[in-house]
Every structure is written in C-alpha cells, then in structure tokens.
Amino acid sequence: MPLLELYPGSVPCVRSGFCCKRSACAFGEYDHEKQQCKFLETGGDGRYQCGKFDEIVDAPFAEINPAFGAGCCMPLFNEDRQRIIERMRSVVDIERGDH
C-alpha cells in the first residue's frame, strides 16, 4: 500500500507521535500508563515511528486507518511537532553555514 496523499488543509507529518499519543488506531493498543499507543517507538533522531508499520501497510483496510502520509491536522499547540521542526531548521542552517 502506498502512503496516502497529503489531505487538503493538513500540513506534512514530521512524525511527532501526536496522533498515537492521543489514541490508538485500529491496529494499536493504548497504554494508559505511558499515555500513548504501546507500539509507538522513538527513532534515533527524536521522531517517532509505528512499530507495526510493516504489518499495517499489508492489511486490506489500512488505507483508511491509520492515515499514514495524509499529514498532520493538529499542528497548533503541538509542542513535539514544533520542537522537531525547530531541530530540522537548525540542521539545515548549520549545513548552509548560517549559524
């Protein structure tokens, strides 16, 4: 299954984990103690990833839930997203020599 196209009105996903911290998708399980899906994993770059991604993309109804690739519809007040974007901008600035 290819990723979905960016949904109109949303912004690109930066893998902040916001969605999976709010609730679990049809494939997930919410961990109330950690307040996130139990399959949400942290990558080495501080961004998140789905621990069941490979399993999910092979499922017949995965194009509906979760919406991998459809973008972020909750960019406001999403502190994790903002932190990741700021880190990405600083890396670009350093690579350009703008530091």
Secondary structure, 3 states (H helix, E strand, C coil): CCCCCCCCCCECCCCCCHHHHHCCCCCCCEECCCCEECCEEECCCCCEEECCHHHHHCCCCCCCCCCCCCCECCCCCCHHHHHHHHHHHHHHHHHHCCC
